[in-house]
Every structure is written in structure tokens, then in C-alpha cells.
Amino acid sequence: MKSLIKKLALGVSIVAAVAGTDSLAYAKDIKIIAVTHGQANDPFWSVVKNGVTAGAKDAGVQVDYRAPETFDMVAMSQLIDAAVNQKPDGLIVSIPDASALGRSIEKAVASGIPVISINSGSDVSKKLGALLHVGQDEYGAGKAAGEKLKQMGGKTGICVNQEVGNVSLDLRCKGFSDGFGGTVTVLPVSNDPAEVRAKVKASLSADNAIDTIMALGASTAGEPALAAVKDAGKTGKVNVATFDLSANFLKAVAAGEAAFAIDQQQFLQGYLSTVFLANNAKYGLIPGGNVPSGPNLITKDKAAQVVDLSAKGIR
């Protein structure tokens, strides 16, 4: 009897081991493609990519991350079309311009490819057929930032936009303006920190009433804006806040040299979308609605805790 039990136990162990091996092999056969609009020189998107990579590792699947070199909707739509032709088990996309990318995303959905949108496009994601969106409400986050800066005494502000035409960034400026309630001017710039610094300094020199700067990216606009304020001799007289995080901007917040940063936790955007699509491919599981990854206001009391993680490409 004992011998029979041992044989049965051994048989169960072998079956379990084989099943586990088959499951692992199946997981590794799952391929997901991510296509975002992230520019190559923007550290924000390296954090998104880190999240995608971590999600792929934890879920045991393959993920191919792609993005155009610059903010180029034609190039991005071509990348989505190429991804669709490869018939992946899931597609992750950001949607900064639905009019330019909508056809390509709808083509993916029509081909039977499960799509999750991240970062931008929460307002159009469902309409285009995506399963859900992982990100933050950009207008709401901008409005919350504007209200906070108004409470800090701001009356005249500029919104530094490094990607005019990116609907999500335009919504940030609109929300900031509505929440701020004072005079707001949108300052269009490129993704070049040197240009941002020069243009912000010029704006401060041209209008002495400016007391608030809302940047839409920490490394690309927030840090150069802080430098411009220092160049203009107005440190302590102009409140500077930014969307997203960088180690240097967080250090400025911790030192009281900047007002706050808005964390949308972009690592989670890459990580969760990958894990969700992996589980959908394996088990048919998917959350029942959008997942808000932010916003979280990082003020002086919280900034020091986040600096190290930001430097490591996680926050």
C-alpha cells in the first residue's frame, strides 16, 4: 500500500513538473508589443519602458517596446500598423492624438488584438476599442495643480508646453488655467532644455508680473525652468511646479526651491498594462475598467523619499 502511494505521489509530481514546464513555455510564447510616442531624449519614457520590462519579466512573456525618435504621429501610426501585421497577443499604445492614430488602433482591434492604452488618451480609449486605460486624468491633474498654485498666492502664470499638439499636454495646460483662475499664457517650446531655459528667462524678463510656472515635464521643462528663474534672479519669488518627476527636480522641492511635482507613476503604466495583457492571453482575465495611476502631488514633505527611486528609473 505504501509502495502504491509513493508511486502515485511520484506520478503526480512528474505531471505537475511537466505541466509547470508547459505553462512556462506557453508564457514565453506570448508576445506583446508596446508602441508609445515617447521621444528618445525624454527620461520620462525610460521609466515607462522600465515598467514594461519588469512586467514582462514577472509575467514570463516577451515584450517589444517601440517609439519614434521624435514626436511624430505619422511615424507612430506606421509603428502601430507594423505591430498589427505581426499579430501579437496584445498591444500597448499611448494615444496623444486620436485623429492621427485612431485608424491604426481600430485596425488592431478589428484584427482581434487586445489593446490597452496608457498615459494619454483616457477620453478616447474606449471609443477606439481598447480594453481599458492605465494613466491619469490629465485635465483633472492640471486643474488640481492650478488650484494648489492659486492657494500659494499665484496670479500670473505660464504653462511651458514641450509638445504643443499632444492632446494630453494641451489638456494639462487647460486644466491648470481653469484651476489657477488668474492670467495664464501657454509658452510653446521644444524638447531641448537649453531652449526651454532661454524662453522661460525671456518670458520672465518681458513680464515682471509672472509669479508661477507650470512645466509639463520634469527633466525637459521643470529643471530648465528652475534654472531660468535663478538666471533671472527670481528664486523664491516665482513658484515652479511640474508634471512628472526627476531626481534633480525632487531635490529642489525638498530644498524648498520648487513648489511640487505631479507623479502619474508611469512605471505602473508600463508594468500593469504588460501584466494585464499577459494574464488576458494566459487566462482570459482583464480588469473591468480603467486604472488610475495618478495623480499624486509630491510636496516638500514627500520629495526626499522619492529622489532615490527616481534616480533608479522607477518613480
Secondary structure, DSSP 4 states (H G I P E B T S, - for coil): -HHHHHHHHHHHHHHHHHHHHHHHHHHHH-EEEEE----TT-HHHHHHHHHHHHHHHHHT-EEEEE--SSS-HHHHHHHHHHHHHT--SEEEEE-S-HHHHHHHHHHHHHTT--EEEEES-TTTTTTTT-SEEEE--HHHHHHHHHHHHHHTT--EEEEEESSTT-HHHHHHHHHHHHHH-SEEEEEE--S-HHHHHHHHHHHHHH-TT--EEEES-IIIIIHHHHHHHHHTT-TTTSEEEEES--HHHHHHHHTTSS-EEEE--HHHHHHHHHHHHHHHHHH----SS-EE---EEE-HHHHHHHHHHHHTT--
